[in-house]
């Protein structure tokens, strides 16, 4: 069975509210979460601190423009 991320064409976005003292801590938390999900190329695209935490959205790239796209491979892997 193929890895589930192989079905993603470009990126995976995650948006959540995390408990954090400021925006920097919230960014560190979301990056750690996405790294633990197996994503390596991560951008924080939105972060706003509100009271006890922050609303944060991050994008984990599976493929960026110009990459060798895994979803273009045939069943034989070529």
VODREN-740787 format. One record per residue: chain; y, x, z of N, C-alpha, C, O in turn; residue in three letters. Coordinates in nm, 4 decimals. Last residue first. Layout:
% VODREN-740787
<atom chain="A" n_v="Y" n_u="X" n_w="Z" ca_v="Y" ca_u="X" ca_w="Z" c_v="Y" c_u="X" c_w="Z" o_v="Y" o_u="X" o_w="Z" resn="ala"/>
...
This chain:
% VODREN-740787
<atom chain="A" n_v="0.4434" n_u="0.7371" n_w="-1.2481" ca_v="0.5250" ca_u="0.8123" ca_w="-1.3459" c_v="0.6328" c_u="0.7269" c_w="-1.4050" o_v="0.7101" o_u="0.7740" o_w="-1.4885" resn="unk"/>
<atom chain="A" n_v="0.2689" n_u="0.5924" n_w="-1.0929" ca_v="0.3598" ca_u="0.6850" ca_w="-1.0243" c_v="0.4459" c_u="0.7666" c_w="-1.1177" o_v="0.5157" o_u="0.8575" o_w="-1.0725" resn="unk"/>
<atom chain="A" n_v="0.1228" n_u="0.3973" n_w="-1.2137" ca_v="0.0586" ca_u="0.5284" ca_w="-1.2071" c_v="0.1482" c_u="0.6346" c_w="-1.1413" o_v="0.1108" o_u="0.7516" o_w="-1.1337" resn="unk"/>
<atom chain="A" n_v="0.2951" n_u="0.1864" n_w="-1.2216" ca_v="0.1863" ca_u="0.1780" ca_w="-1.1252" c_v="0.1163" c_u="0.3129" c_w="-1.1094" o_v="0.0574" o_u="0.3406" o_w="-1.0049" resn="unk"/>
<atom chain="A" n_v="0.6094" n_u="0.3577" n_w="-1.2771" ca_v="0.5030" ca_u="0.2621" ca_w="-1.3084" c_v="0.3962" c_u="0.2648" c_w="-1.2025" o_v="0.4066" o_u="0.3383" o_w="-1.1043" resn="unk"/>
<atom chain="A" n_v="0.9329" n_u="0.3841" n_w="-1.1378" ca_v="0.8005" ca_u="0.4386" ca_w="-1.1615" c_v="0.7021" c_u="0.3271" c_w="-1.1929" o_v="0.7122" o_u="0.2163" o_w="-1.1402" resn="unk"/>
<atom chain="A" n_v="1.1602" n_u="0.2676" n_w="-1.0584" ca_v="1.1410" ca_u="0.2787" ca_w="-1.2028" c_v="1.0035" c_u="0.3315" c_w="-1.2377" o_v="0.9613" o_u="0.3251" o_w="-1.3532" resn="unk"/>
<atom chain="A" n_v="1.1731" n_u="0.2884" n_w="-0.7870" ca_v="1.1338" ca_u="0.1588" ca_w="-0.8387" c_v="1.1216" c_u="0.1589" c_w="-0.9918" o_v="1.0767" o_u="0.0597" o_w="-1.0492" resn="unk"/>
<atom chain="A" n_v="1.2758" n_u="0.5420" n_w="-0.7401" ca_v="1.1342" ca_u="0.5193" ca_w="-0.7192" c_v="1.0859" c_u="0.3890" c_w="-0.7799" o_v="0.9701" o_u="0.3789" o_w="-0.8204" resn="unk"/>
<atom chain="A" n_v="1.5134" n_u="0.7056" n_w="-0.9336" ca_v="1.4773" ca_u="0.5809" ca_w="-0.8684" c_v="1.3259" c_u="0.5614" c_w="-0.8609" o_v="1.2568" o_u="0.5641" o_w="-0.9628" resn="unk"/>
<atom chain="A" n_v="1.6765" n_u="0.9744" n_w="-0.8794" ca_v="1.5522" ca_u="0.9419" ca_w="-0.9495" c_v="1.4928" c_u="0.8225" c_w="-0.8769" o_v="1.4300" o_u="0.8368" o_w="-0.7720" resn="unk"/>
<atom chain="A" n_v="2.0305" n_u="0.8894" n_w="-0.8698" ca_v="1.9055" ca_u="0.9398" ca_w="-0.8125" c_v="1.7885" c_u="0.9112" c_w="-0.9058" o_v="1.8008" o_u="0.8329" o_w="-1.0000" resn="unk"/>
<atom chain="A" n_v="2.2503" n_u="0.7619" n_w="-0.9729" ca_v="2.2071" ca_u="0.8854" ca_w="-1.0370" c_v="2.0812" c_u="0.9460" c_w="-0.9791" o_v="2.0295" o_u="1.0439" o_w="-1.0329" resn="unk"/>
<atom chain="A" n_v="2.3570" n_u="0.6234" n_w="-0.6691" ca_v="2.3742" ca_u="0.6259" ca_w="-0.8148" c_v="2.3342" c_u="0.7618" c_w="-0.8701" o_v="2.3787" o_u="0.8651" o_w="-0.8201" resn="unk"/>
<atom chain="A" n_v="2.0961" n_u="0.6545" n_w="-0.4240" ca_v="2.2373" ca_u="0.6510" ca_w="-0.4635" c_v="2.2432" c_u="0.6563" c_w="-0.6155" o_v="2.1448" o_u="0.6900" o_w="-0.6814" resn="unk"/>
<atom chain="A" n_v="1.8430" n_u="0.4930" n_w="-0.2443" ca_v="1.8806" ca_u="0.5589" ca_w="-0.3700" c_v="2.0305" c_u="0.5453" c_w="-0.3892" o_v="2.0859" o_u="0.4366" o_w="-0.3725" resn="unk"/>
<atom chain="A" n_v="1.8703" n_u="0.4305" n_w="0.0183" ca_v="1.7383" ca_u="0.4675" ca_w="-0.0284" c_v="1.7572" c_u="0.5466" c_w="-0.1580" o_v="1.6963" o_u="0.6516" o_w="-0.1785" resn="unk"/>
<atom chain="A" n_v="2.1145" n_u="0.4524" n_w="0.2645" ca_v="2.0835" ca_u="0.4621" ca_w="0.1220" c_v="1.9396" c_u="0.5052" c_w="0.0997" o_v="1.8937" o_u="0.6046" o_w="0.1560" resn="unk"/>
<atom chain="A" n_v="2.2174" n_u="0.2331" n_w="0.4949" ca_v="2.1223" ca_u="0.3419" ca_w="0.4774" c_v="2.0788" c_u="0.3454" c_w="0.3330" o_v="2.0140" o_u="0.2527" o_w="0.2844" resn="unk"/>
<atom chain="A" n_v="2.5108" n_u="0.1370" n_w="0.6393" ca_v="2.4326" ca_u="0.1318" ca_w="0.5154" c_v="2.3459" c_u="0.2563" c_w="0.5078" o_v="2.3947" o_u="0.3691" o_w="0.5134" resn="unk"/>
<atom chain="A" n_v="2.6240" n_u="-0.0618" n_w="0.9124" ca_v="2.5896" ca_u="0.0674" ca_w="0.8530" c_v="2.5023" c_u="0.0447" c_w="0.7304" o_v="2.4300" o_u="-0.0544" o_w="0.7205" resn="unk"/>
<atom chain="A" n_v="2.8563" n_u="-0.2122" n_w="1.1209" ca_v="2.7720" ca_u="-0.2287" ca_w="1.0019" c_v="2.7495" c_u="-0.0907" c_w="0.9418" o_v="2.8433" o_u="-0.0133" o_w="0.9228" resn="unk"/>
<atom chain="A" n_v="2.9325" n_u="-0.3450" n_w="1.4404" ca_v="2.9167" ca_u="-0.2285" ca_w="1.3539" c_v="2.8221" c_u="-0.2620" c_w="1.2380" o_v="2.7216" o_u="-0.3310" o_w="1.2557" resn="unk"/>
<atom chain="A" n_v="3.1226" n_u="-0.4381" n_w="1.7028" ca_v="3.0578" ca_u="-0.4932" ca_w="1.5844" c_v="3.0515" c_u="-0.3778" c_w="1.4862" o_v="3.1543" o_u="-0.3192" o_w="1.4524" resn="unk"/>
<atom chain="A" n_v="3.0803" n_u="-0.3020" n_w="2.0284" ca_v="3.1418" ca_u="-0.2968" ca_w="1.8962" c_v="3.0556" c_u="-0.3688" c_w="1.7933" o_v="2.9328" o_u="-0.3615" o_w="1.7962" resn="unk"/>
<atom chain="A" n_v="3.1545" n_u="-0.3802" n_w="2.3723" ca_v="3.0828" ca_u="-0.3079" ca_w="2.2668" c_v="3.1567" c_u="-0.3131" c_w="2.1352" o_v="3.2789" o_u="-0.3267" o_w="2.1307" resn="unk"/>
<atom chain="A" n_v="3.2950" n_u="-0.5313" n_w="2.5537" ca_v="3.1878" ca_u="-0.4457" ca_w="2.6038" c_v="3.1156" c_u="-0.3633" c_w="2.4976" o_v="3.0258" o_u="-0.2854" o_w="2.5296" resn="unk"/>
<atom chain="A" n_v="3.5746" n_u="-0.5557" n_w="2.3508" ca_v="3.5269" ca_u="-0.5749" ca_w="2.4878" c_v="3.4164" c_u="-0.4784" c_w="2.5268" o_v="3.4390" o_u="-0.3576" o_w="2.5328" resn="unk"/>
<atom chain="A" n_v="3.5123" n_u="-0.4322" n_w="2.0535" ca_v="3.5553" ca_u="-0.5608" ca_w="2.1090" c_v="3.4960" c_u="-0.5768" c_w="2.2487" o_v="3.3778" o_u="-0.6086" o_w="2.2620" resn="unk"/>
<atom chain="A" n_v="3.5645" n_u="-0.2127" n_w="1.7843" ca_v="3.5341" ca_u="-0.2254" ca_w="1.9269" c_v="3.5947" c_u="-0.3551" c_w="1.9801" o_v="3.7116" o_u="-0.3851" o_w="1.9559" resn="unk"/>
<atom chain="A" n_v="3.4252" n_u="-0.2117" n_w="1.4743" ca_v="3.5398" ca_u="-0.2625" ca_w="1.5494" c_v="3.4978" c_u="-0.2840" c_w="1.6939" o_v="3.4077" o_u="-0.3627" o_w="1.7228" resn="unk"/>
<atom chain="A" n_v="3.3308" n_u="-0.0760" n_w="1.1716" ca_v="3.3133" ca_u="-0.0654" ca_w="1.3161" c_v="3.4408" c_u="-0.1142" c_w="1.3832" o_v="3.5502" o_u="-0.0659" o_w="1.3541" resn="unk"/>
<atom chain="A" n_v="3.1635" n_u="-0.0238" n_w="0.8658" ca_v="3.2549" ca_u="-0.1067" ca_w="0.9441" c_v="3.2263" c_u="-0.0856" c_w="1.0909" o_v="3.1102" o_u="-0.0781" o_w="1.1312" resn="unk"/>
<atom chain="A" n_v="2.9983" n_u="0.1615" n_w="0.7553" ca_v="3.0962" ca_u="0.0998" ca_w="0.6663" c_v="3.1948" c_u="0.0098" c_w="0.7391" o_v="3.2973" o_u="-0.0290" o_w="0.6830" resn="unk"/>
<atom chain="A" n_v="2.8491" n_u="0.4604" n_w="0.7999" ca_v="2.9004" ca_u="0.3479" ca_w="0.8778" c_v="3.0127" c_u="0.2880" c_w="0.7941" o_v="3.1114" o_u="0.3556" o_w="0.7650" resn="unk"/>
<atom chain="A" n_v="2.5788" n_u="0.5735" n_w="0.6042" ca_v="2.7242" ca_u="0.5609" ca_w="0.6170" c_v="2.7542" c_u="0.4436" c_w="0.7092" o_v="2.6913" o_u="0.3384" o_w="0.6979" resn="unk"/>
<atom chain="A" n_v="2.3016" n_u="0.7913" n_w="0.5687" ca_v="2.3610" ca_u="0.6763" ca_w="0.6360" c_v="2.5126" c_u="0.6860" c_w="0.6362" o_v="2.5690" o_u="0.7917" o_w="0.6643" resn="unk"/>
<atom chain="A" n_v="2.0099" n_u="0.9020" n_w="0.4806" ca_v="2.1429" ca_u="0.9038" ca_w="0.4193" c_v="2.2166" c_u="0.7775" c_w="0.4657" o_v="2.1970" o_u="0.6698" o_w="0.4095" resn="unk"/>
<atom chain="A" n_v="1.7714" n_u="0.8390" n_w="0.6155" ca_v="1.8336" ca_u="0.9705" ca_w="0.6345" c_v="1.9774" c_u="0.9767" c_w="0.5852" o_v="2.0589" o_u="1.0493" o_w="0.6421" resn="unk"/>
<atom chain="A" n_v="1.5586" n_u="0.6135" n_w="0.7867" ca_v="1.6651" ca_u="0.6350" ca_w="0.6887" c_v="1.7366" c_u="0.7652" c_w="0.7198" o_v="1.7596" o_u="0.7981" o_w="0.8361" resn="unk"/>
<atom chain="A" n_v="1.3764" n_u="0.5446" n_w="0.9798" ca_v="1.3309" ca_u="0.6299" ca_w="0.8713" c_v="1.4344" c_u="0.6551" c_w="0.7632" o_v="1.4023" o_u="0.7120" o_w="0.6589" resn="unk"/>
<atom chain="A" n_v="1.4600" n_u="0.4208" n_w="1.2020" ca_v="1.3972" ca_u="0.3337" ca_w="1.1019" c_v="1.3480" c_u="0.4138" c_w="0.9812" o_v="1.2854" o_u="0.3583" o_w="0.8909" resn="unk"/>
<atom chain="A" n_v="1.5932" n_u="0.6228" n_w="1.3275" ca_v="1.4623" ca_u="0.5866" ca_w="1.3814" c_v="1.3870" c_u="0.4916" c_w="1.2882" o_v="1.2643" o_u="0.4827" o_w="1.2944" resn="unk"/>
<atom chain="A" n_v="1.8270" n_u="0.6041" n_w="1.1789" ca_v="1.7445" ca_u="0.7242" ca_w="1.1660" c_v="1.6035" c_u="0.6953" c_w="1.2162" o_v="1.5056" o_u="0.7380" o_w="1.1550" resn="unk"/>
<atom chain="A" n_v="1.9243" n_u="0.3635" n_w="1.2763" ca_v="1.8830" ca_u="0.3713" ca_w="1.1364" c_v="1.7981" c_u="0.4950" c_w="1.1092" o_v="1.7075" o_u="0.4912" o_w="1.0259" resn="unk"/>
<atom chain="A" n_v="1.9783" n_u="0.4356" n_w="1.5451" ca_v="1.8884" ca_u="0.3238" ca_w="1.5131" c_v="1.8347" c_u="0.3380" c_w="1.3716" o_v="1.7143" o_u="0.3262" o_w="1.3488" resn="unk"/>
<atom chain="A" n_v="2.1663" n_u="0.6393" n_w="1.5066" ca_v="2.0378" ca_u="0.6699" ca_w="1.5692" c_v="1.9357" c_u="0.5606" c_w="1.5379" o_v="1.8201" o_u="0.5900" o_w="1.5076" resn="unk"/>
<atom chain="A" n_v="2.3752" n_u="0.4923" n_w="1.3945" ca_v="2.3141" ca_u="0.6009" ca_w="1.3164" c_v="2.1776" c_u="0.6377" c_w="1.3733" o_v="2.0838" o_u="0.6643" o_w="1.2981" resn="unk"/>
<atom chain="A" n_v="2.4361" n_u="0.3256" n_w="1.6089" ca_v="2.3834" ca_u="0.2663" ca_w="1.4852" c_v="2.3193" c_u="0.3731" c_w="1.3971" o_v="2.2186" o_u="0.3462" o_w="1.3316" resn="unk"/>
<atom chain="A" n_v="2.5261" n_u="0.5200" n_w="1.8006" ca_v="2.4119" ca_u="0.4325" ca_w="1.8283" c_v="2.3525" c_u="0.3776" c_w="1.6990" o_v="2.2309" o_u="0.3823" o_w="1.6807" resn="unk"/>
<atom chain="A" n_v="2.7506" n_u="0.6338" n_w="1.6777" ca_v="2.6361" ca_u="0.7186" ca_w="1.7119" c_v="2.5108" c_u="0.6337" c_w="1.7328" o_v="2.4022" o_u="0.6707" o_w="1.6882" resn="unk"/>
<atom chain="A" n_v="2.9140" n_u="0.4074" n_w="1.6648" ca_v="2.8704" ca_u="0.4729" ca_w="1.5411" c_v="2.7493" c_u="0.5624" c_w="1.5662" o_v="2.6565" o_u="0.5663" o_w="1.4854" resn="unk"/>
<atom chain="A" n_v="2.9565" n_u="0.3636" n_w="1.9382" ca_v="2.8892" ca_u="0.2617" ca_w="1.8574" c_v="2.8362" c_u="0.3217" c_w="1.7270" o_v="2.7253" o_u="0.2895" o_w="1.6843" resn="unk"/>
<atom chain="A" n_v="3.1029" n_u="0.5921" n_w="2.0065" ca_v="2.9701" ca_u="0.5727" ca_w="2.0639" c_v="2.8908" c_u="0.4702" c_w="1.9831" o_v="2.7709" o_u="0.4878" o_w="1.9618" resn="unk"/>
<atom chain="A" n_v="3.3360" n_u="0.5391" n_w="1.8554" ca_v="3.2557" ca_u="0.6602" ca_w="1.8304" c_v="3.1145" c_u="0.6458" c_w="1.8861" o_v="3.0175" o_u="0.6830" o_w="1.8202" resn="unk"/>
<atom chain="A" n_v="3.4391" n_u="0.3037" n_w="1.9692" ca_v="3.3843" ca_u="0.3025" ca_w="1.8331" c_v="3.2980" c_u="0.4250" c_w="1.8038" o_v="3.1972" o_u="0.4142" o_w="1.7340" resn="unk"/>
<atom chain="A" n_v="3.3257" n_u="0.2815" n_w="2.3151" ca_v="3.4274" ca_u="0.2931" ca_w="2.2110" c_v="3.3589" c_u="0.2968" c_w="2.0735" o_v="3.2362" o_u="0.2935" o_w="2.0640" resn="unk"/>
<atom chain="A" n_v="3.1132" n_u="0.2147" n_w="2.4770" ca_v="3.2448" ca_u="0.2287" ca_w="2.5408" c_v="3.3585" c_u="0.2389" c_w="2.4389" o_v="3.4735" o_u="0.2091" o_w="2.4708" resn="unk"/>
<atom chain="A" n_v="2.8841" n_u="-0.0439" n_w="2.3767" ca_v="2.9381" ca_u="0.0913" ca_w="2.3615" c_v="3.0774" c_u="0.0976" c_w="2.4235" o_v="3.1509" o_u="-0.0012" o_w="2.4230" resn="unk"/>
<atom chain="A" n_v="2.6345" n_u="-0.2440" n_w="2.2585" ca_v="2.7095" ca_u="-0.2115" ca_w="2.3793" c_v="2.7525" c_u="-0.0661" c_w="2.3677" o_v="2.6696" o_u="0.0235" o_w="2.3512" resn="unk"/>
<atom chain="A" n_v="2.6668" n_u="-0.3746" n_w="1.9274" ca_v="2.6042" ca_u="-0.2815" ca_w="2.0217" c_v="2.6946" c_u="-0.2609" c_w="2.1425" o_v="2.8171" o_u="-0.2603" o_w="2.1298" resn="unk"/>
<atom chain="A" n_v="2.5897" n_u="-0.6092" n_w="1.6921" ca_v="2.6840" ca_u="-0.5806" ca_w="1.7992" c_v="2.6118" c_u="-0.4918" c_w="1.8983" o_v="2.5059" o_u="-0.5292" o_w="1.9486" resn="unk"/>
<atom chain="A" n_v="2.5259" n_u="-0.5405" n_w="1.3415" ca_v="2.4902" ca_u="-0.5860" ca_w="1.4748" c_v="2.6056" c_u="-0.5610" c_w="1.5707" o_v="2.7061" o_u="-0.4996" o_w="1.5347" resn="unk"/>
<atom chain="A" n_v="2.3830" n_u="-0.4919" n_w="1.0268" ca_v="2.5036" ca_u="-0.5286" ca_w="1.1012" c_v="2.4609" c_u="-0.5870" c_w="1.2348" o_v="2.3718" o_u="-0.6718" o_w="1.2414" resn="unk"/>
<atom chain="A" n_v="2.2646" n_u="-0.2837" n_w="0.7802" ca_v="2.2347" ca_u="-0.3392" ca_w="0.9109" c_v="2.3673" c_u="-0.3684" c_w="0.9784" o_v="2.4541" o_u="-0.2814" o_w="0.9870" resn="unk"/>
<atom chain="A" n_v="2.1486" n_u="-0.2530" n_w="0.4478" ca_v="2.2608" ca_u="-0.2705" ca_w="0.5392" c_v="2.2112" c_u="-0.3333" c_w="0.6688" o_v="2.1274" o_u="-0.4235" o_w="0.6679" resn="unk"/>
<atom chain="A" n_v="2.0009" n_u="-0.0293" n_w="0.2339" ca_v="1.9704" ca_u="-0.1279" ca_w="0.3360" c_v="2.0888" c_u="-0.1330" c_w="0.4306" o_v="2.1269" o_u="-0.0310" o_w="0.4880" resn="unk"/>
<atom chain="A" n_v="2.0222" n_u="0.0249" n_w="-0.1247" ca_v="2.0499" ca_u="0.0558" ca_w="0.0155" c_v="2.0088" c_u="-0.0594" c_w="0.1066" o_v="1.9854" o_u="-0.1715" o_w="0.0615" resn="unk"/>
<atom chain="A" n_v="1.8697" n_u="-0.0057" n_w="-0.3862" ca_v="1.9784" ca_u="0.0871" ca_w="-0.3570" c_v="1.9907" c_u="0.1219" c_w="-0.2093" o_v="1.9714" o_u="0.2376" o_w="-0.1720" resn="unk"/>
<atom chain="A" n_v="1.6188" n_u="-0.1394" n_w="-0.4023" ca_v="1.6789" ca_u="-0.0793" ca_w="-0.5216" c_v="1.7874" c_u="0.0222" c_w="-0.4863" o_v="1.7962" o_u="0.1267" o_w="-0.5508" resn="unk"/>
<atom chain="A" n_v="1.3219" n_u="-0.1365" n_w="-0.2191" ca_v="1.4676" ca_u="-0.1483" ca_w="-0.2150" c_v="1.5279" c_u="-0.0725" c_w="-0.3318" o_v="1.4934" o_u="0.0429" o_w="-0.3575" resn="unk"/>
<atom chain="A" n_v="1.0559" n_u="-0.0792" n_w="-0.2173" ca_v="1.0964" ca_u="-0.2010" ca_w="-0.2878" c_v="1.2477" c_u="-0.2183" c_w="-0.2929" o_v="1.2970" o_u="-0.3059" o_w="-0.3639" resn="unk"/>
<atom chain="A" n_v="1.0173" n_u="0.1340" n_w="-0.0511" ca_v="1.0055" ca_u="0.1583" ca_w="-0.1951" c_v="1.0491" c_u="0.0379" c_w="-0.2770" o_v="1.0769" o_u="0.0522" o_w="-0.3961" resn="unk"/>
<atom chain="A" n_v="1.0089" n_u="0.0479" n_w="0.2074" ca_v="1.1402" ca_u="0.0870" ca_w="0.1559" c_v="1.1363" c_u="0.1163" c_w="0.0063" o_v="1.2414" o_u="0.1230" o_w="-0.0574" resn="unk"/>
<atom chain="A" n_v="0.7330" n_u="0.0111" n_w="0.2517" ca_v="0.8189" ca_u="-0.1060" ca_w="0.2323" c_v="0.9563" c_u="-0.0701" c_w="0.1767" o_v="1.0153" o_u="-0.1507" o_w="0.1049" resn="unk"/>
<atom chain="A" n_v="0.5093" n_u="0.2124" n_w="0.0646" ca_v="0.6020" ca_u="0.2041" ca_w="0.1773" c_v="0.6999" c_u="0.0898" c_w="0.1511" o_v="0.7455" o_u="0.0737" o_w="0.0379" resn="unk"/>
<atom chain="A" n_v="0.2207" n_u="0.0546" n_w="-0.0817" ca_v="0.3443" ca_u="0.1325" ca_w="-0.0912" c_v="0.4280" c_u="0.1138" c_w="0.0354" o_v="0.4179" o_u="0.0119" o_w="0.1037" resn="unk"/>
<atom chain="A" n_v="-0.1186" n_u="0.0846" n_w="0.0000" ca_v="0.0000" ca_u="0.0000" ca_w="0.0000" c_v="0.1244" c_u="0.0887" c_w="0.0000" o_v="0.1312" o_u="0.1867" o_w="0.0741" resn="unk"/>
